[in-house]
């Protein structure tokens, strides 16, 4: 079975991306998550934004005053629920960057979520190109959210003998 068939919707999934001040909803060509060596290769699609419009599209961005109350173990805020449901199609998968988000969304909204290493590589890419992909986001990444080296990039550099990576 092809990845596009398995994902439905011609392989297009939704992606929930957490920014410093809010959340963004993207449509993403999810087939890339299932290609051979996806974990090692996804990062390279997000080095520059010159071709990102071919596989990822911002649908909505919203800021929240207190993100800790937006989605947590006790529930999902009405505003985030409405944002997700507005763009979600029946049976469509939603990629998320945290296991807690996967559990909360699947339990409360009954939307099937993806959370794995390949999704985390996409999240790395979104952080890398956040300024251009989410132009409404004006806040900076915090120290703990600062861009770490992606798994794929680290693998490629390691393959060519570069082994000492600061903050990797």
N, CA and C atoms as a LAMMPS dump frame, in Angstrom:
ITEM: TIMESTEP
0
ITEM: NUMBER OF ATOMS
504
ITEM: BOX BOUNDS ff ff ff
-5.0000000000000000e+02 5.0000000000000000e+02
-5.0000000000000000e+02 5.0000000000000000e+02
-5.0000000000000000e+02 5.0000000000000000e+02
ITEM: ATOMS id mol type element x y z
1 1 1 N 0.848 -1.178 0
2 1 2 C 0 0 0
3 1 3 C 0.896 1.244 0
4 2 1 N 0.583 2.178 -0.852
5 2 2 C 1.348 3.406 -0.939
6 2 3 C 1.022 4.321 0.234
7 3 1 N 1.983 5.167 0.602
8 3 2 C 1.786 6.074 1.737
9 3 3 C 0.594 7 1.515
10 4 1 N 0.416 7.472 0.29
11 4 2 C -0.703 8.376 0.015
12 4 3 C -2.031 7.671 0.257
13 5 1 N -2.111 6.388 -0.099
14 5 2 C -3.337 5.624 0.149
15 5 3 C -3.547 5.416 1.642
16 6 1 N -2.461 5.118 2.338
17 6 2 C -2.549 4.873 3.777
18 6 3 C -2.972 6.142 4.518
19 7 1 N -2.469 7.29 4.074
20 7 2 C -2.797 8.56 4.723
21 7 3 C -4.151 9.106 4.284
22 8 1 N -4.584 8.74 3.088
23 8 2 C -5.807 9.317 2.538
24 8 3 C -5.566 10.755 2.11
25 9 1 N -6.569 11.365 1.544
26 9 2 C -6.504 12.781 1.145
27 9 3 C -5.292 13.069 0.262
28 10 1 N -4.97 12.122 -0.637
29 10 2 C -3.825 12.25 -1.548
30 10 3 C -2.517 12.482 -0.81
31 11 1 N -2.431 11.983 0.404
32 11 2 C -1.199 12.101 1.187
33 11 3 C -1.062 13.397 1.957
34 12 1 N -2.053 14.263 1.877
35 12 2 C -1.988 15.545 2.578
36 12 3 C -2.485 15.354 4.012
37 13 1 N -1.663 15.745 4.966
38 13 2 C -2.032 15.68 6.38
39 13 3 C -2.058 17.097 6.943
40 14 1 N -2.607 17.234 8.125
41 14 2 C -2.521 18.496 8.864
42 14 3 C -1.333 18.406 9.795
43 15 1 N -0.788 19.543 10.133
44 15 2 C 0.348 19.593 11.037
45 15 3 C 0.114 20.726 12.029
46 16 1 N 0.194 20.412 13.308
47 16 2 C 0.047 21.415 14.369
48 16 3 C 1.437 21.783 14.849
49 17 1 N 1.818 23.038 14.655
50 17 2 C 3.157 23.515 14.993
51 17 3 C 3.061 24.548 16.105
52 18 1 N 3.798 24.311 17.177
53 18 2 C 3.826 25.248 18.297
54 18 3 C 4.93 26.267 18.076
55 19 1 N 4.565 27.539 18.135
56 19 2 C 5.528 28.626 18.001
57 19 3 C 5.725 29.257 19.384
58 20 1 N 6.641 30.212 19.513
59 20 2 C 6.825 30.846 20.821
60 20 3 C 5.563 31.493 21.391
61 21 1 N 4.703 32.02 20.528
62 21 2 C 3.531 32.729 21.055
63 21 3 C 2.196 32.082 20.708
64 22 1 N 2.21 30.953 20.019
65 22 2 C 0.931 30.354 19.648
66 22 3 C 1.069 29.035 18.925
67 23 1 N 0.1 28.791 18.045
68 23 2 C 0.065 27.552 17.266
69 23 3 C -0.271 27.883 15.822
70 24 1 N 0.303 27.101 14.918
71 24 2 C 0.017 27.232 13.493
72 24 3 C -0.493 25.894 12.975
73 25 1 N -1.393 25.97 12.021
74 25 2 C -1.892 24.782 11.328
75 25 3 C -1.365 24.846 9.9
76 26 1 N -0.75 23.761 9.482
77 26 2 C -0.25 23.629 8.116
78 26 3 C -0.912 22.43 7.45
79 27 1 N -0.997 22.478 6.143
80 27 2 C -1.221 21.275 5.352
81 27 3 C 0.175 20.858 4.893
82 28 1 N 0.411 19.551 4.9
83 28 2 C 1.749 19.034 4.596
84 28 3 C 1.624 17.77 3.764
85 29 1 N 2.498 17.629 2.792
86 29 2 C 2.528 16.425 1.967
87 29 3 C 3.172 15.304 2.778
88 30 1 N 2.343 14.604 3.534
89 30 2 C 2.792 13.619 4.509
90 30 3 C 3.472 12.402 3.94
91 31 1 N 3.371 12.177 2.649
92 31 2 C 4.048 11.041 2.024
93 31 3 C 5.545 11.096 2.318
94 32 1 N 6.086 12.301 2.446
95 32 2 C 7.522 12.449 2.726
96 32 3 C 7.933 11.759 4.02
97 33 1 N 7.004 11.581 4.936
98 33 2 C 7.305 10.926 6.207
99 33 3 C 7.568 9.436 6.041
100 34 1 N 7.139 8.865 4.92
101 34 2 C 7.221 7.422 4.711
102 34 3 C 8.173 7.024 3.591
103 35 1 N 8.879 7.979 3.031
104 35 2 C 9.857 7.653 1.992
105 35 3 C 11.051 6.934 2.609
106 36 1 N 11.779 6.131 1.824
107 36 2 C 12.985 5.49 2.362
108 36 3 C 13.944 6.544 2.924
109 37 1 N 14.5 6.268 4.068
110 37 2 C 15.448 7.168 4.74
111 37 3 C 14.855 8.54 5.052
112 38 1 N 13.568 8.604 5.265
113 38 2 C 12.904 9.889 5.537
114 38 3 C 13.53 10.599 6.729
115 39 1 N 13.808 9.851 7.774
116 39 2 C 14.36 10.461 8.992
117 39 3 C 15.676 11.181 8.705
118 40 1 N 16.459 10.632 7.791
119 40 2 C 17.745 11.232 7.45
120 40 3 C 17.622 12.354 6.42
121 41 1 N 16.526 12.392 5.658
122 41 2 C 16.442 13.312 4.523
123 41 3 C 15.486 14.493 4.678
124 42 1 N 14.532 14.411 5.576
125 42 2 C 13.52 15.475 5.677
126 42 3 C 14.148 16.834 5.953
127 43 1 N 15.152 16.887 6.818
128 43 2 C 15.76 18.167 7.188
129 43 3 C 16.2 18.969 5.967
130 44 1 N 16.687 18.268 4.92
131 44 2 C 17.235 18.972 3.76
132 44 3 C 16.17 19.759 2.997
133 45 1 N 14.916 19.405 3.172
134 45 2 C 13.827 20.144 2.517
135 45 3 C 13.584 21.498 3.183
136 46 1 N 14.122 21.665 4.4
137 46 2 C 13.853 22.872 5.185
138 46 3 C 15.097 23.726 5.423
139 47 1 N 16.116 23.549 4.606
140 47 2 C 17.319 24.367 4.773
141 47 3 C 17.059 25.777 4.254
142 48 1 N 16.404 25.87 3.102
143 48 2 C 16.003 27.158 2.534
144 48 3 C 14.521 27.075 2.206
145 49 1 N 13.872 28.217 2.151
146 49 2 C 12.424 28.193 1.909
147 49 3 C 12.049 28.357 0.444
148 50 1 N 13.001 28.228 -0.465
149 50 2 C 12.702 28.466 -1.87
150 50 3 C 11.749 27.442 -2.487
151 51 1 N 11.645 26.241 -1.907
152 51 2 C 10.757 25.226 -2.476
153 51 3 C 9.73 24.696 -1.477
154 52 1 N 9.677 25.265 -0.296
155 52 2 C 8.758 24.733 0.718
156 52 3 C 7.295 24.848 0.303
157 53 1 N 6.958 25.839 -0.516
158 53 2 C 5.566 25.997 -0.933
159 53 3 C 5.084 24.826 -1.786
160 54 1 N 5.993 23.937 -2.171
161 54 2 C 5.607 22.752 -2.933
162 54 3 C 5.052 21.64 -2.051
163 55 1 N 5.326 21.691 -0.731
164 55 2 C 4.909 20.576 0.121
165 55 3 C 4.354 20.979 1.483
166 56 1 N 4.389 22.258 1.831
167 56 2 C 3.819 22.68 3.117
168 56 3 C 3.163 24.05 2.956
169 57 1 N 1.95 24.178 3.538
170 57 2 C 1.17 25.392 3.345
171 57 3 C 0.549 25.826 4.661
172 58 1 N 0.853 27.052 5.068
173 58 2 C 0.256 27.606 6.287
174 58 3 C -1.224 27.878 6.046
175 59 1 N -2.057 27.408 6.964
176 59 2 C -3.489 27.643 6.877
177 59 3 C -3.96 28.64 7.921
178 60 1 N -3.412 28.556 9.123
179 60 2 C -3.872 29.445 10.193
180 60 3 C -2.791 29.562 11.252
181 61 1 N -2.643 30.76 11.783
182 61 2 C -1.771 30.994 12.927
183 61 3 C -2.557 31.804 13.941
184 62 1 N -2.4 31.439 15.185
185 62 2 C -3.089 32.172 16.254
186 62 3 C -2.173 32.273 17.462
187 63 1 N -2.138 33.461 18.062
188 63 2 C -1.379 33.638 19.298
189 63 3 C -2.28 33.317 20.485
190 64 1 N -1.65 32.892 21.571
191 64 2 C -2.359 32.59 22.816
192 64 3 C -1.584 33.225 23.96
193 65 1 N -2.292 33.852 24.886
194 65 2 C -1.634 34.509 26.018
195 65 3 C -0.912 33.524 26.918
196 66 1 N -1.509 32.383 27.183
197 66 2 C -0.903 31.381 28.064
198 66 3 C -1.019 30.014 27.402
199 67 1 N 0.028 29.618 26.683
200 67 2 C -0.021 28.359 25.94
201 67 3 C -0.166 27.142 26.845
202 68 1 N 0.252 27.25 28.093
203 68 2 C 0.141 26.097 28.995
204 68 3 C -1.313 25.72 29.259
205 69 1 N -2.223 26.652 29.017
206 69 2 C -3.645 26.375 29.221
207 69 3 C -4.357 25.997 27.919
208 70 1 N -3.645 26.056 26.81
209 70 2 C -4.255 25.793 25.512
210 70 3 C -4.421 24.301 25.267
211 71 1 N -3.388 23.536 25.569
212 71 2 C -3.45 22.09 25.41
213 71 3 C -2.58 21.461 26.496
214 72 1 N -3.2 20.6 27.281
215 72 2 C -2.482 19.916 28.36
216 72 3 C -3.249 18.65 28.734
217 73 1 N -2.853 18.015 29.799
218 73 2 C -3.478 16.744 30.188
219 73 3 C -4.949 16.881 30.586
220 74 1 N -5.388 18.099 30.871
221 74 2 C -6.79 18.283 31.27
222 74 3 C -7.703 18.624 30.103
223 75 1 N -7.134 18.986 28.964
224 75 2 C -7.988 19.288 27.827
225 75 3 C -7.347 20.185 26.795
226 76 1 N -8.181 20.63 25.875
227 76 2 C -7.764 21.484 24.767
228 76 3 C -8.697 22.686 24.755
229 77 1 N -8.133 23.872 24.632
230 77 2 C -8.959 25.079 24.666
231 77 3 C -9.947 25.102 23.504
232 78 1 N -11.012 25.832 23.708
233 78 2 C -12.035 25.975 22.674
234 78 3 C -11.445 26.577 21.411
235 79 1 N -10.597 27.596 21.555
236 79 2 C -10.03 28.27 20.383
237 79 3 C -9.145 27.333 19.565
238 80 1 N -8.304 26.538 20.231
239 80 2 C -7.451 25.604 19.491
240 80 3 C -8.296 24.489 18.878
241 81 1 N -9.286 24.013 19.604
242 81 2 C -10.185 22.987 19.069
243 81 3 C -10.861 23.482 17.796
244 82 1 N -11.379 24.703 17.827
245 82 2 C -12.037 25.276 16.65
246 82 3 C -11.064 25.428 15.493
247 83 1 N -9.84 25.838 15.798
248 83 2 C -8.822 26.019 14.766
249 83 3 C -8.503 24.685 14.084
250 84 1 N -8.314 23.647 14.876
251 84 2 C -8.007 22.326 14.321
252 84 3 C -9.192 21.807 13.511
253 85 1 N -10.378 21.878 14.078
254 85 2 C -11.562 21.323 13.414
255 85 3 C -11.91 22.066 12.131
256 86 1 N -11.594 23.356 12.064
257 86 2 C -11.88 24.12 10.846
258 86 3 C -11.121 23.553 9.653
259 87 1 N -9.894 23.101 9.869
260 87 2 C -9.047 22.646 8.769
261 87 3 C -8.987 21.133 8.624
262 88 1 N -9.409 20.405 9.643
263 88 2 C -9.32 18.945 9.608
264 88 3 C -10.429 18.346 8.748
265 89 1 N -10.039 17.407 7.891
266 89 2 C -11.003 16.675 7.074
267 89 3 C -11.239 15.305 7.701
268 90 1 N -12.421 14.74 7.563
269 90 2 C -12.691 13.426 8.157
270 90 3 C -11.637 12.391 7.744
271 91 1 N -11.101 11.693 8.733
272 91 2 C -10.106 10.658 8.479
273 91 3 C -8.694 11.161 8.254
274 92 1 N -8.506 12.457 8.222
275 92 2 C -7.18 13.02 7.967
276 92 3 C -6.315 12.929 9.212
277 93 1 N -5.045 12.627 9.023
278 93 2 C -4.085 12.544 10.12
279 93 3 C -3.599 13.946 10.48
280 94 1 N -3.227 14.107 11.751
281 94 2 C -2.681 15.362 12.259
282 94 3 C -1.324 15.066 12.88
283 95 1 N -0.27 15.66 12.344
284 95 2 C 1.071 15.494 12.908
285 95 3 C 1.265 16.516 14.017
286 96 1 N 1.839 16.065 15.134
287 96 2 C 2.07 16.932 16.291
288 96 3 C 3.493 16.742 16.793
289 97 1 N 4.015 17.756 17.475
290 97 2 C 5.397 17.742 17.923
291 97 3 C 5.635 17.25 19.334
292 98 1 N 4.574 16.874 20.041
293 98 2 C 4.733 16.378 21.413
294 98 3 C 3.797 15.195 21.642
295 99 1 N 4.303 14.206 22.353
296 99 2 C 3.5 13.029 22.669
297 99 3 C 2.257 13.413 23.472
298 100 1 N 2.399 14.383 24.384
299 100 2 C 1.256 14.822 25.181
300 100 3 C 0.142 15.376 24.293
301 101 1 N 0.527 16.084 23.219
302 101 2 C -0.467 16.634 22.303
303 101 3 C -1.183 15.509 21.566
304 102 1 N -0.436 14.515 21.146
305 102 2 C -1.024 13.359 20.467
306 102 3 C -2.075 12.706 21.36
307 103 1 N -1.698 12.452 22.602
308 103 2 C -2.624 11.793 23.533
309 103 3 C -3.872 12.638 23.775
310 104 1 N -3.696 13.932 24
311 104 2 C -4.834 14.812 24.292
312 104 3 C -5.766 14.939 23.092
313 105 1 N -5.209 15.125 21.912
314 105 2 C -6.036 15.317 20.714
315 105 3 C -6.766 14.032 20.351
316 106 1 N -6.077 12.909 20.414
317 106 2 C -6.744 11.646 20.095
318 106 3 C -7.851 11.336 21.1
319 107 1 N -7.601 11.612 22.372
320 107 2 C -8.598 11.311 23.405
321 107 3 C -9.798 12.245 23.341
322 108 1 N -9.558 13.517 23.139
323 108 2 C -10.646 14.481 23.243
324 108 3 C -11.302 14.841 21.916
325 109 1 N -10.493 14.908 20.848
326 109 2 C -11.053 15.288 19.551
327 109 3 C -11.266 14.092 18.629
328 110 1 N -10.736 12.942 19.028
329 110 2 C -10.863 11.709 18.231
330 110 3 C -10.256 11.864 16.838
331 111 1 N -9.167 12.629 16.75
332 111 2 C -8.447 12.824 15.495
333 111 3 C -7.176 11.985 15.56
334 112 1 N -6.936 11.117 14.562
335 112 2 C -5.723 10.303 14.581
336 112 3 C -4.488 11.181 14.37
337 113 1 N -3.511 11.018 15.248
338 113 2 C -2.309 11.86 15.205
339 113 3 C -1.065 11.043 14.873
340 114 1 N -0.093 11.723 14.291
341 114 2 C 1.217 11.155 14.025
342 114 3 C 2.224 11.855 14.927
343 115 1 N 3.027 11.077 15.609
344 115 2 C 4.132 11.611 16.402
345 115 3 C 5.24 10.573 16.353
346 116 1 N 6.323 10.904 15.654
347 116 2 C 7.465 10.001 15.549
348 116 3 C 8.702 10.812 15.168
349 117 1 N 9.802 10.129 14.958
350 117 2 C 11.053 10.821 14.641
351 117 3 C 10.956 11.617 13.347
352 118 1 N 10.255 11.091 12.358
353 118 2 C 10.119 11.802 11.092
354 118 3 C 9.322 13.095 11.278
355 119 1 N 8.275 13.042 12.063
356 119 2 C 7.494 14.254 12.355
357 119 3 C 8.368 15.267 13.09
358 120 1 N 9.194 14.799 14.006
359 120 2 C 10.085 15.716 14.73
360 120 3 C 11.084 16.385 13.791
361 121 1 N 11.485 15.699 12.734
362 121 2 C 12.361 16.324 11.737
363 121 3 C 11.625 17.444 11.001
364 122 1 N 10.35 17.245 10.716
365 122 2 C 9.551 18.308 10.091
366 122 3 C 9.429 19.489 11.048
367 123 1 N 9.199 19.208 12.317
368 123 2 C 9.106 20.283 13.311
369 123 3 C 10.422 21.058 13.386
370 124 1 N 11.547 20.342 13.282
371 124 2 C 12.854 21.006 13.234
372 124 3 C 12.893 21.965 12.047
373 125 1 N 12.439 21.473 10.896
374 125 2 C 12.438 22.306 9.697
375 125 3 C 11.565 23.535 9.836
376 126 1 N 10.414 23.376 10.467
377 126 2 C 9.532 24.524 10.677
378 126 3 C 10.175 25.553 11.594
379 127 1 N 10.862 25.08 12.631
380 127 2 C 11.583 26.023 13.499
381 127 3 C 12.665 26.744 12.708
382 128 1 N 13.359 26.006 11.854
383 128 2 C 14.44 26.588 11.067
384 128 3 C 13.933 27.696 10.147
385 129 1 N 12.757 27.516 9.584
386 129 2 C 12.2 28.493 8.644
387 129 3 C 10.987 29.235 9.203
388 130 1 N 10.881 29.276 10.517
389 130 2 C 9.7 29.86 11.154
390 130 3 C 9.418 31.282 10.67
391 131 1 N 10.426 32.102 10.527
392 131 2 C 10.224 33.5 10.124
393 131 3 C 9.531 33.609 8.771
394 132 1 N 9.881 32.747 7.836
395 132 2 C 9.266 32.834 6.511
396 132 3 C 7.98 32.02 6.406
397 133 1 N 7.88 30.908 7.125
398 133 2 C 6.686 30.067 7.026
399 133 3 C 5.542 30.544 7.918
400 134 1 N 5.868 31.23 9.002
401 134 2 C 4.849 31.799 9.905
402 134 3 C 5.201 33.279 10.104
403 135 1 N 4.992 34.096 9.072
404 135 2 C 5.435 35.494 9.147
405 135 3 C 4.76 36.313 10.242
406 136 1 N 3.59 35.888 10.704
407 136 2 C 2.899 36.624 11.769
408 136 3 C 3.537 36.41 13.137
409 137 1 N 4.354 35.381 13.276
410 137 2 C 5.021 35.112 14.553
411 137 3 C 6.135 36.135 14.738
412 138 1 N 6.018 36.951 15.778
413 138 2 C 7.014 37.995 16.024
414 138 3 C 7.92 37.674 17.204
415 139 1 N 7.571 36.668 17.991
416 139 2 C 8.388 36.299 19.15
417 139 3 C 9.569 35.438 18.72
418 140 1 N 10.596 35.457 19.545
419 140 2 C 11.79 34.651 19.287
420 140 3 C 11.691 33.326 20.026
421 141 1 N 12.414 32.33 19.54
422 141 2 C 12.502 31.054 20.246
423 141 3 C 13.22 31.261 21.567
424 142 1 N 12.763 30.58 22.609
425 142 2 C 13.432 30.658 23.907
426 142 3 C 14.692 29.806 23.874
427 143 1 N 15.5 29.906 24.912
428 143 2 C 16.724 29.122 24.986
429 143 3 C 16.481 27.637 24.843
430 144 1 N 15.453 27.122 25.506
431 144 2 C 15.173 25.687 25.425
432 144 3 C 14.587 25.282 24.076
433 145 1 N 14.014 26.244 23.353
434 145 2 C 13.456 25.949 22.034
435 145 3 C 14.435 26.233 20.9
436 146 1 N 15.597 26.762 21.253
437 146 2 C 16.577 27.072 20.215
438 146 3 C 16.822 25.852 19.354
439 147 1 N 17.106 26.127 18.139
440 147 2 C 17.261 25.073 17.159
441 147 3 C 18.443 24.167 17.476
442 148 1 N 18.14 22.923 17.784
443 148 2 C 19.171 21.908 17.912
444 148 3 C 19.43 21.356 16.515
445 149 1 N 20.514 20.627 16.363
446 149 2 C 20.795 20.021 15.071
447 149 3 C 19.779 18.904 14.822
448 150 1 N 19.287 18.827 13.608
449 150 2 C 18.336 17.768 13.281
450 150 3 C 19.057 16.427 13.239
451 151 1 N 18.299 15.365 13.464
452 151 2 C 18.86 14.017 13.413
453 151 3 C 19.464 13.746 12.036
454 152 1 N 18.732 14.109 10.988
455 152 2 C 19.203 13.86 9.63
456 152 3 C 20.49 14.583 9.314
457 153 1 N 20.58 15.854 9.703
458 153 2 C 21.801 16.612 9.455
459 153 3 C 22.969 16.004 10.22
460 154 1 N 22.732 15.635 11.461
461 154 2 C 23.78 15.023 12.281
462 154 3 C 24.256 13.718 11.648
463 155 1 N 23.329 12.928 11.12
464 155 2 C 23.673 11.665 10.47
465 155 3 C 24.552 11.894 9.251
466 156 1 N 24.199 12.868 8.428
467 156 2 C 24.987 13.165 7.228
468 156 3 C 26.383 13.642 7.61
469 157 1 N 26.475 14.564 8.557
470 157 2 C 27.785 15.061 8.977
471 157 3 C 28.627 13.947 9.592
472 158 1 N 27.999 13.099 10.373
473 158 2 C 28.697 11.972 10.988
474 158 3 C 29.237 11.028 9.916
475 159 1 N 28.465 10.803 8.888
476 159 2 C 28.867 9.929 7.78
477 159 3 C 30.152 10.433 7.122
478 160 1 N 30.347 11.739 7.105
479 160 2 C 31.53 12.326 6.477
480 160 3 C 32.627 12.678 7.473
481 161 1 N 32.533 12.137 8.667
482 161 2 C 33.621 12.258 9.626
483 161 3 C 33.577 13.45 10.552
484 162 1 N 32.496 14.195 10.557
485 162 2 C 32.36 15.309 11.483
486 162 3 C 31.632 14.797 12.722
487 163 1 N 32.358 14.673 13.849
488 163 2 C 31.784 14.014 15.019
489 163 3 C 31.549 14.92 16.217
490 164 1 N 32.165 16.065 16.283
491 164 2 C 32.007 16.944 17.442
492 164 3 C 31.007 18.034 17.106
493 165 1 N 29.83 17.927 17.705
494 165 2 C 28.762 18.87 17.422
495 165 3 C 28.398 19.628 18.678
496 166 1 N 28.62 20.929 18.712
497 166 2 C 28.169 21.686 19.883
498 166 3 C 26.647 21.697 19.928
499 167 1 N 26.091 21.448 21.11
500 167 2 C 24.642 21.481 21.336
501 167 3 C 23.854 20.54 20.438
502 168 1 N 24.439 19.464 19.993
503 168 2 C 23.713 18.535 19.107
504 168 3 C 23.054 17.445 19.902
